[in-house]
Amino acid sequence: MMRRMRMKLTFIGANHEVTGSCTLLSWQGKYAVIDCGMEQGQNEYENAPLPVPASAISCVFLTHAHIDHTGNLPLLYRQGFRGKVYTTRATTNLCAIMLADSAHIQMQDAEYKSRKAQRAGKPPVEPAYDMNDVHELLKCFRPCDYDEDIWVDDGLMVRFTDAGHMMGSASVSLTVREGDAQKKIVFSGDVGNLHQPILKDPVLVKSADYLVIESTYGDRSHQRSEVNPTQLLADIIQRTLDKGGNVVIPAFAVGRTQEMLYMIREIKMRGMVKGHDGFPVYVDSPLAAQATAVFLQCDASCVDPETLEIMEQGENPIAFDGMEITVSADESKALNANKTPKVIISASGMCDAGRIRHHLKHNLWRAESAVVFVGYQAQGSMGRMLQDGRKEVRLFGETVQVACEIQTLPGVSGHADQEGLMRFVDGFTEKMPQQIFVNHGEHEPAENFAADIRERHHVKVDVPYSGSTYDLVTGQWEHQASGVLIPRKEKAPVPSAYDKFVATLRRLMDSCELFKGKPDHELTQHTSVLEKILKRVK
């Protein structure tokens, strides 16, 4: 007699970490994946591999288009996945451009590594995936409307509700049947902040048997300010342009860039920056240009009433005089040759790749410039280093001093804080989940948020590690994995300036014999230099 399959969840990615979201659902001998994200920044723990071949996965559900939720999907296709991908219409449109951009990066990286390998007599490096993988994958997408119940087969129904995180973002509710058992599992996706430009507030789900919820900011409240974020941004622009510097804003090409443009449009319309009429604003990201076009095509279900009102009046809510989008590399380079004080919005948002790194190289050392962070910075990312007060960084093989103003704009995060996340949990007024799983958060925020939920709602809450499997029918853990730390190479200690000075003197003493027989005029020059140094020391 064949052993009956159980409904199970296996946690793969973004466990005790923020990036690389991926969860496997099994039911009736079938498999579905919820998000298939790429890891970004410096992660602490190893991710368990999917325990089934890609060809065995019948469908994928995406919460939104960010690469840490979608970036490994073309790789899954390359490995044999041929099922359907269900997500919202806006996410479908955004994935078309974001995954193509990711493939371009994969191919560039592979080409660079292959050149190095060739010089070392090693075989070439293959990209994780390429444009053809993305092109074929996109044929698998099935766009869905918000708040529509869709039976993907006789034992699985999906419903997408607006998560308010970015255009097209959703919480995913799955109703799963197996035999006499039926369970509803809600995946929060990335829960958005309240009262954000352009986006609607997150829609609450009222009932579930199980909840998988993010915890990016699970242990903190967003800084509240008596001055609204638009005014704070205007103040930063004012004092930076007054000094003759540039305002550099690292921003994700999709979502945050459009929100920044919305805010700057308001700043310009209200005349909030004085003495710099028509100050130039450059969006330096080809991907952002494509995403902005997608935004302008979105329907009413994706935007808040204020934005919809602007659009219905025939106006563009994210365009204004003085705004330019740079596409070519030459146009991007010209921005740093142009001495006119300006605002530059560029990707990537965490400063680990993309054109933003060139703008940092040209502006971090300038006391008159400012770098303004407007989104989450993952541990280990360049953005987090700058936020944490790093005094110098390495960019393109050079050490760059950090002399500019570093600011983080409060109240504009795309992620809900602890209060917003708890609001989402409180929303289960018809049926509180019997078990809650906390993911998509670094260790402390995730564990602290789990403790807060237990105290408030008296339900079972766990923070699983990658590789853990839970039986949804029995309500018990089948396997609880332990976190496997990623081994780190120990860095050689960096010598102090004094150590370097002493070492240099010793090398000079060891080289004295080399000066024997040198012409008198050359020795006199060397002696003069050394005497000047000694005089300064005295």
C-alpha positions as CSV (number, residue, x, y, z in Angstrom):
1,M,0.0,0.0,0.0
2,M,1.4,3.4,-1.0
3,R,2.3,5.6,1.9
4,R,0.0,8.6,2.1
5,M,1.7,11.9,1.3
6,R,1.4,14.6,3.9
7,M,1.0,18.4,3.4
8,K,4.3,19.8,4.4
9,L,6.3,23.0,4.4
10,T,10.1,23.0,3.9
11,F,11.9,26.2,4.6
12,I,14.8,26.8,2.1
13,G,15.8,30.5,2.1
14,A,15.6,33.7,4.0
15,N,15.6,31.9,7.3
16,H,17.4,33.9,10.1
17,E,18.3,36.1,7.1
18,V,16.6,38.7,4.9
19,T,17.4,37.7,1.4
20,G,17.0,34.5,-0.8
21,S,13.3,33.9,0.0
22,C,12.1,30.4,-0.9
23,T,9.7,27.9,0.7
24,L,8.6,24.5,-0.6
25,L,5.0,23.2,-0.2
26,S,4.2,19.5,-0.8
27,W,0.7,18.1,-1.1
28,Q,-0.8,15.0,-2.8
29,G,2.7,14.1,-4.1
30,K,3.0,17.5,-5.8
31,Y,5.3,20.4,-5.1
32,A,5.0,24.2,-5.2
33,V,7.5,26.9,-4.5
34,I,6.6,30.2,-2.8
35,D,9.2,32.7,-4.0
36,C,12.6,31.7,-5.5
37,G,14.9,34.5,-4.5
38,M,18.6,35.2,-4.9
39,E,20.8,35.9,-1.8
40,Q,22.2,39.4,-1.6
41,G,24.7,41.0,0.7
42,Q,26.6,38.9,3.2
43,N,24.6,36.0,4.5
44,E,25.4,34.1,7.7
45,Y,23.8,30.7,7.1
46,E,24.0,28.1,4.4
47,N,20.8,27.5,2.5
48,A,19.6,23.9,2.2
49,P,19.0,22.8,-1.5
50,L,15.5,22.1,-2.7
51,P,14.9,18.4,-1.8
52,V,13.2,17.6,-5.1
53,P,14.3,18.1,-8.7
54,A,13.2,21.3,-10.4
55,S,11.2,19.2,-12.9
56,A,9.0,17.9,-10.1
57,I,7.8,21.4,-9.1
58,S,4.3,22.0,-10.6
59,C,4.0,25.7,-9.8
60,V,5.6,28.8,-8.3
61,F,3.9,31.6,-6.5
62,L,5.6,35.0,-6.3
63,T,4.9,37.6,-3.7
64,H,6.7,40.4,-5.7
65,A,9.3,41.2,-8.2
66,H,12.4,42.0,-6.2
67,I,15.4,39.8,-7.0
68,D,15.7,38.5,-3.5
69,H,12.3,36.9,-4.1
70,T,12.6,36.0,-7.8
71,G,16.3,36.0,-8.9
72,N,16.8,32.2,-8.9
73,L,13.7,31.5,-10.9
74,P,15.5,31.4,-14.3
75,L,18.0,29.0,-12.7
76,L,15.1,26.8,-11.6
77,Y,13.9,26.9,-15.3
78,R,17.4,25.9,-16.5
79,Q,17.4,23.0,-14.1
80,G,14.2,21.6,-15.5
81,F,11.2,23.5,-14.1
82,R,8.4,23.7,-16.6
83,G,5.4,24.5,-14.4
84,K,3.3,27.6,-14.1
85,V,4.3,30.8,-12.3
86,Y,1.4,32.6,-10.6
87,T,1.7,36.2,-9.5
88,T,0.0,39.6,-10.0
89,R,-0.2,41.4,-13.3
90,A,2.2,44.2,-12.2
91,T,4.7,41.6,-10.9
92,T,4.5,39.7,-14.1
93,N,5.4,42.9,-16.1
94,L,8.2,43.9,-13.7
95,C,9.7,40.4,-13.7
96,A,10.1,40.6,-17.5
97,I,12.5,43.5,-17.1
98,M,14.1,42.7,-13.7
99,L,15.0,39.1,-14.6
100,A,16.4,40.1,-18.0
101,D,18.5,42.7,-16.1
102,S,19.6,39.9,-13.7
103,A,20.5,37.6,-16.6
104,H,22.6,40.4,-18.1
105,I,24.5,40.7,-14.8
106,Q,25.0,36.9,-14.6
107,M,26.4,36.9,-18.1
108,Q,28.7,39.8,-17.5
109,D,30.1,38.3,-14.3
110,A,30.6,34.9,-16.0
111,E,32.5,36.6,-18.9
112,Y,34.8,38.5,-16.5
113,K,35.5,35.3,-14.4
114,S,36.1,33.3,-17.6
115,R,38.7,35.8,-18.8
116,K,40.5,35.4,-15.4
117,A,40.1,31.6,-15.6
118,Q,41.5,31.5,-19.1
119,R,44.6,33.4,-18.0
120,A,45.1,30.8,-15.2
121,G,44.6,27.9,-17.6
122,K,41.2,26.9,-16.1
123,P,37.9,26.2,-17.9
124,P,35.5,29.0,-18.6
125,V,32.7,29.9,-16.1
126,E,29.1,29.4,-17.1
127,P,26.5,32.0,-16.0
128,A,23.8,30.7,-13.6
129,Y,21.4,31.5,-16.4
130,D,21.1,33.6,-19.5
131,M,18.6,35.7,-21.6
132,N,17.2,32.6,-23.2
133,D,16.3,31.1,-19.8
134,V,14.5,34.2,-18.9
135,H,12.7,34.4,-22.3
136,E,11.4,30.8,-22.0
137,L,10.6,31.2,-18.3
138,L,8.3,34.2,-19.0
139,K,6.1,32.0,-21.1
140,C,5.3,30.1,-17.9
141,F,3.8,33.2,-16.1
142,R,0.1,33.4,-15.4
143,P,-1.0,36.9,-14.4
144,C,-3.6,37.1,-11.6
145,D,-5.8,39.9,-10.2
146,Y,-5.9,40.9,-6.6
147,D,-8.6,39.3,-4.4
148,E,-9.4,36.6,-7.0
149,D,-9.7,32.9,-5.9
150,I,-7.9,30.7,-8.4
151,W,-7.8,26.9,-8.3
152,V,-4.5,25.9,-9.8
153,D,-5.6,22.2,-9.5
154,D,-8.2,20.2,-7.6
155,G,-6.2,20.4,-4.3
156,L,-4.7,23.9,-4.4
157,M,-6.3,27.4,-4.5
158,V,-4.4,30.7,-4.4
159,R,-5.5,34.3,-3.6
160,F,-3.3,37.4,-3.9
161,T,-4.0,40.4,-1.6
162,D,-2.1,43.8,-1.8
163,A,0.9,43.8,0.6
164,G,1.7,47.5,0.0
165,H,5.4,46.9,-0.3
166,M,5.9,47.8,-4.0
167,M,3.9,47.9,-7.2
168,G,2.2,44.5,-7.6
169,S,3.4,43.1,-4.2
170,A,1.1,40.6,-2.6
171,S,0.4,38.4,0.4
172,V,-0.2,34.8,-0.9
173,S,-3.0,32.8,0.6
174,L,-3.0,29.1,-0.3
175,T,-5.8,26.7,0.5
176,V,-4.6,23.1,0.3
177,R,-6.6,20.0,0.2
178,E,-5.4,16.4,0.8
179,G,-7.9,13.7,1.6
180,D,-10.2,14.9,4.4
181,A,-7.7,17.6,5.4
182,Q,-7.9,21.2,4.3
183,K,-5.5,23.9,5.5
184,K,-5.0,27.6,4.7
185,I,-1.5,28.9,4.7
186,V,-0.8,32.7,4.4
187,F,2.6,34.0,3.2
188,S,2.8,37.6,4.2
189,G,5.4,38.4,1.5
190,D,7.2,41.7,2.3
191,V,4.7,43.8,4.3
192,G,4.6,47.4,3.3
193,N,4.8,50.5,5.5
194,L,1.6,52.6,6.0
195,H,0.9,55.9,4.2
196,Q,3.7,55.5,1.6
197,P,3.7,57.5,-1.6
198,I,1.9,55.9,-4.6
199,L,1.1,52.6,-2.8
200,K,-2.0,51.4,-1.1
201,D,-1.7,50.3,2.6
202,P,-1.3,46.6,3.2
203,V,-4.6,44.6,3.1
204,L,-5.1,42.4,6.1
205,V,-6.0,38.8,5.8
206,K,-8.6,37.7,8.3
207,S,-8.2,33.9,8.7
208,A,-5.5,31.2,8.4
209,D,-4.4,27.9,9.8
210,Y,-0.8,28.8,9.3
211,L,1.1,32.1,8.8
212,V,4.6,32.6,7.4
213,I,5.5,36.2,8.1
214,E,8.6,38.4,7.4
215,S,10.5,40.2,10.1
216,T,12.9,42.6,8.4
217,Y,12.3,45.2,11.0
218,G,10.8,42.9,13.6
219,D,12.6,44.4,16.5
220,R,12.3,48.1,15.9
221,S,10.0,51.0,15.1
222,H,10.8,53.3,12.3
223,Q,12.1,56.6,13.5
224,R,9.2,59.0,13.8
225,S,9.9,62.6,13.0
226,E,7.8,65.7,13.5
227,V,9.0,66.8,10.1
228,N,7.7,64.6,7.3
229,P,10.1,62.7,5.0
230,T,9.4,65.0,2.0
231,Q,10.5,68.1,4.1
232,L,13.6,66.3,5.4
233,L,14.6,65.4,1.9
234,A,14.0,69.0,0.8
235,D,16.2,70.2,3.6
236,I,19.1,67.8,2.6
237,I,18.8,68.9,-1.0
238,Q,18.8,72.6,0.0
239,R,21.9,72.5,2.2
240,T,23.8,70.3,-0.3
241,L,23.1,72.4,-3.3
242,D,23.9,75.5,-1.3
243,K,27.4,74.0,-0.7
244,G,27.8,73.1,-4.4
245,G,27.6,69.4,-3.8
246,N,25.6,66.5,-5.2
247,V,22.8,64.5,-3.5
248,V,23.3,60.9,-4.3
249,I,20.4,58.6,-3.5
250,P,21.0,54.8,-3.8
251,A,17.6,53.3,-4.6
252,F,16.2,50.1,-6.0
253,A,15.3,50.7,-9.6
254,V,11.8,49.3,-9.1
255,G,9.6,50.8,-6.4
256,R,11.9,53.1,-4.4
257,T,13.1,55.1,-7.4
258,Q,9.5,55.9,-8.4
259,E,8.6,56.9,-4.8
260,M,11.6,59.2,-4.7
261,L,10.5,60.9,-7.9
262,Y,7.0,61.3,-6.5
263,M,8.5,63.1,-3.5
264,I,10.8,65.3,-5.5
265,R,7.9,66.3,-7.8
266,E,6.1,67.5,-4.7
267,I,9.2,69.3,-3.5
268,K,9.5,71.1,-6.8
269,M,5.8,71.9,-7.1
270,R,5.7,73.4,-3.6
271,G,8.9,75.4,-4.1
272,M,10.5,73.7,-1.0
273,V,14.1,74.2,-2.2
274,K,15.0,77.9,-2.5
275,G,17.5,79.5,-4.9
276,H,17.9,76.5,-7.1
277,D,15.0,76.7,-9.5
278,G,14.8,73.8,-11.8
279,F,17.7,71.9,-10.1
280,P,18.5,68.8,-12.2
281,V,17.5,65.3,-11.1
282,Y,19.1,62.4,-12.9
283,V,17.7,58.8,-12.8
284,D,20.8,56.9,-13.7
285,S,19.5,53.4,-14.3
286,P,18.3,51.8,-17.5
287,L,16.2,49.4,-15.4
288,A,14.6,52.2,-13.5
289,A,13.6,53.8,-16.9
290,Q,11.9,50.5,-17.9
291,A,10.2,50.2,-14.5
292,T,8.9,53.7,-14.7
293,A,7.3,52.9,-18.0
294,V,5.6,49.8,-16.4
295,F,4.4,52.0,-13.5
296,L,2.7,54.4,-15.9
297,Q,0.8,51.5,-17.4
298,C,-0.5,50.1,-14.1
299,D,-4.2,50.1,-13.3
300,A,-6.1,51.6,-10.4
301,S,-5.7,48.5,-8.3
302,C,-1.9,49.2,-7.8
303,V,-2.0,52.9,-6.6
304,D,-3.4,54.9,-3.8
305,P,-6.2,57.4,-4.3
306,E,-3.9,60.4,-4.3
307,T,-1.8,59.0,-7.1
308,L,-4.8,57.9,-9.0
309,E,-6.3,61.4,-8.8
310,I,-3.1,62.9,-10.3
311,M,-3.2,60.3,-13.1
312,E,-6.8,60.9,-13.9
313,Q,-6.1,64.6,-14.4
314,G,-3.7,63.6,-17.2
315,E,-0.6,64.4,-15.2
316,N,2.5,62.2,-14.6
317,P,3.0,61.8,-10.8
318,I,6.6,60.9,-11.2
319,A,7.8,63.4,-13.8
320,F,8.8,67.1,-13.6
321,D,10.9,69.8,-15.1
322,G,14.6,69.2,-14.7
323,M,14.3,65.4,-14.6
324,E,16.4,63.3,-17.0
325,I,16.9,59.6,-17.3
326,T,20.3,58.4,-18.4
327,V,20.5,55.2,-20.2
328,S,24.0,54.8,-21.9
329,A,27.2,54.3,-20.0
330,D,28.6,57.5,-21.6
331,E,25.6,59.5,-20.3
332,S,26.3,58.1,-16.8
333,K,30.0,59.0,-16.9
334,A,29.1,62.5,-18.0
335,L,27.2,63.1,-14.7
336,N,30.4,63.0,-12.7
337,A,32.2,65.3,-15.2
338,N,29.4,67.8,-14.9
339,K,30.1,70.1,-12.0
340,T,26.5,71.5,-11.7
341,P,25.1,70.6,-8.3
342,K,22.5,67.9,-8.8
343,V,20.4,65.0,-7.4
344,I,21.4,61.5,-8.7
345,I,19.1,58.5,-8.1
346,S,20.9,55.3,-9.0
347,A,20.8,51.6,-8.4
348,S,21.5,49.2,-6.8
349,G,19.8,50.3,-3.6
350,M,22.4,48.5,-1.3
351,C,25.4,49.8,-3.3
352,D,26.8,46.4,-4.0
353,A,26.5,46.7,-7.8
354,G,25.5,49.0,-10.6
355,R,26.2,52.6,-11.5
356,I,25.7,53.8,-7.9
357,R,29.2,52.6,-7.1
358,H,30.7,55.1,-9.6
359,H,28.7,57.9,-8.1
360,L,29.9,56.9,-4.6
361,K,33.5,56.9,-5.8
362,H,33.1,60.5,-7.1
363,N,31.1,61.9,-4.1
364,L,31.9,60.1,-0.9
365,W,35.2,62.0,-0.4
366,R,33.5,65.4,-1.0
367,A,32.4,67.2,2.2
368,E,29.9,69.2,0.2
369,S,28.0,66.2,-1.1
370,A,25.5,63.9,0.6
371,V,24.4,60.3,0.3
372,V,20.8,59.6,1.4
373,F,19.7,56.0,2.1
374,V,16.0,55.4,1.5
375,G,15.7,51.6,1.9
376,Y,16.9,48.6,3.7
377,Q,20.6,47.9,3.8
378,A,21.5,44.2,4.2
379,Q,24.3,43.1,6.6
380,G,27.6,43.1,4.8
381,S,26.4,45.4,2.0
382,M,28.3,48.6,1.1
383,G,25.2,50.5,2.1
384,R,25.2,49.1,5.6
385,M,28.9,49.8,6.0
386,L,28.3,53.5,5.1
387,Q,25.2,53.6,7.4
388,D,27.2,52.2,10.2
389,G,29.8,55.0,9.9
390,R,32.6,53.4,7.9
391,K,35.3,56.1,7.4
392,E,36.7,54.6,4.2
393,V,35.6,52.0,1.7
394,R,37.1,50.2,-1.3
395,L,35.6,51.0,-4.7
396,F,37.1,49.8,-8.0
397,G,40.4,48.9,-6.3
398,E,40.8,52.3,-4.7
399,T,40.4,53.4,-1.1
400,V,37.9,56.2,-0.9
401,Q,37.6,58.4,2.2
402,V,34.1,59.1,3.5
403,A,33.8,62.8,4.1
404,C,30.3,63.6,2.7
405,E,27.1,63.8,4.8
406,I,25.5,60.3,5.2
407,Q,21.8,60.4,6.0
408,T,19.0,57.8,6.2
409,L,15.6,59.2,5.4
410,P,13.1,58.1,8.1
411,G,9.6,56.9,7.4
412,V,10.1,55.9,3.8
413,S,11.0,52.2,4.2
414,G,9.2,49.8,2.0
415,H,9.1,47.4,5.0
416,A,6.7,47.6,7.9
417,D,8.3,48.1,11.3
418,Q,7.4,46.0,14.4
419,E,4.2,47.8,14.9
420,G,3.2,47.3,11.2
421,L,4.1,43.7,11.3
422,M,2.1,43.1,14.5
423,R,-0.8,45.0,12.8
424,F,-0.7,42.3,10.1
425,V,-0.8,39.5,12.7
426,D,-3.6,41.3,14.6
427,G,-5.6,41.3,11.4
428,F,-6.5,37.6,11.8
429,T,-9.8,38.4,13.5
430,E,-11.8,35.5,12.2
431,K,-9.3,32.8,12.8
432,M,-5.9,33.3,14.3
433,P,-3.2,30.9,12.9
434,Q,-2.5,27.9,15.1
435,Q,1.2,28.1,14.2
436,I,3.2,31.1,12.9
437,F,6.6,30.8,11.2
438,V,8.8,33.9,11.2
439,N,11.3,34.3,8.3
440,H,12.9,37.0,6.2
441,G,14.8,38.7,9.0
442,E,18.2,38.6,10.6
443,H,18.5,36.5,13.7
444,E,17.7,39.0,16.4
445,P,14.8,40.8,14.7
446,A,13.2,37.5,13.8
447,E,13.6,35.9,17.3
448,N,12.5,39.1,19.0
449,F,9.4,39.5,16.8
450,A,8.5,35.8,17.4
451,A,8.7,36.4,21.2
452,D,6.4,39.5,20.8
453,I,3.8,37.5,18.9
454,R,3.9,34.7,21.6
455,E,3.4,37.2,24.4
456,R,0.5,39.0,22.6
457,H,-1.4,36.2,21.0
458,H,-0.4,33.1,23.0
459,V,0.1,30.9,19.8
460,K,3.0,28.7,18.7
461,V,5.7,30.7,16.9
462,D,8.9,29.3,15.5
463,V,11.9,30.8,13.6
464,P,13.0,27.9,11.4
465,Y,16.4,27.4,10.0
466,S,16.9,26.4,6.4
467,G,16.1,22.7,5.8
468,S,13.4,22.5,8.5
469,T,10.2,20.6,7.5
470,Y,6.8,21.0,9.1
471,D,3.8,18.6,8.8
472,L,0.7,20.8,8.2
473,V,-1.7,17.9,9.0
474,T,-0.3,16.8,12.3
475,G,0.9,20.2,13.3
476,Q,4.3,18.9,14.2
477,W,7.9,19.4,13.1
478,E,9.1,16.5,11.0
479,H,12.6,17.9,11.1
480,Q,14.1,21.0,12.8
481,A,17.4,21.9,11.2
482,S,20.2,23.7,12.9
483,G,21.7,26.8,11.3
484,V,24.9,26.0,9.4
485,L,27.2,29.0,9.4
486,I,28.9,29.9,6.2
487,P,32.7,29.6,6.8
488,R,34.5,32.9,6.5
489,K,38.1,33.3,5.5
490,E,40.1,35.0,8.3
491,K,41.5,38.3,7.1
492,A,45.1,39.1,7.9
493,P,45.2,41.9,10.5
494,V,45.7,45.3,9.0
495,P,48.9,46.9,10.3
496,S,48.6,50.3,12.0
497,A,50.1,53.4,10.6
498,Y,52.9,53.2,13.2
499,D,53.6,49.5,12.3
500,K,53.9,50.5,8.7
501,F,56.2,53.4,9.6
502,V,58.6,51.1,11.6
503,A,58.5,48.5,8.9
504,T,59.5,51.1,6.3
505,L,62.4,52.3,8.4
506,R,63.7,48.8,8.8
507,R,63.5,48.2,5.1
508,L,65.5,51.4,4.6
509,M,68.2,50.3,7.1
510,D,68.4,46.8,5.4
511,S,68.9,48.6,2.1
512,C,71.9,50.7,3.2
513,E,74.4,48.5,1.5
514,L,72.7,49.2,-1.8
515,F,73.7,52.9,-1.6
516,K,77.5,52.1,-1.5
517,G,79.2,53.5,-4.6
518,K,76.3,55.8,-5.5
519,P,77.3,59.3,-6.8
520,D,77.7,61.9,-4.2
521,H,75.0,64.2,-5.6
522,E,72.5,61.3,-5.3
523,L,73.5,60.5,-1.8
524,T,73.3,64.2,-0.8
525,Q,69.7,64.3,-2.1
526,H,68.6,61.3,-0.1
527,T,70.3,62.7,3.0
528,S,68.5,66.0,2.6
529,V,65.2,64.2,2.5
530,L,65.9,62.2,5.6
531,E,67.1,65.3,7.5
532,K,63.9,67.1,6.7
533,I,61.9,64.1,8.1
534,L,64.0,64.1,11.3
535,K,63.5,67.9,11.7
536,R,59.7,67.4,11.5
537,V,59.8,64.7,14.1
538,K,61.8,66.9,16.5
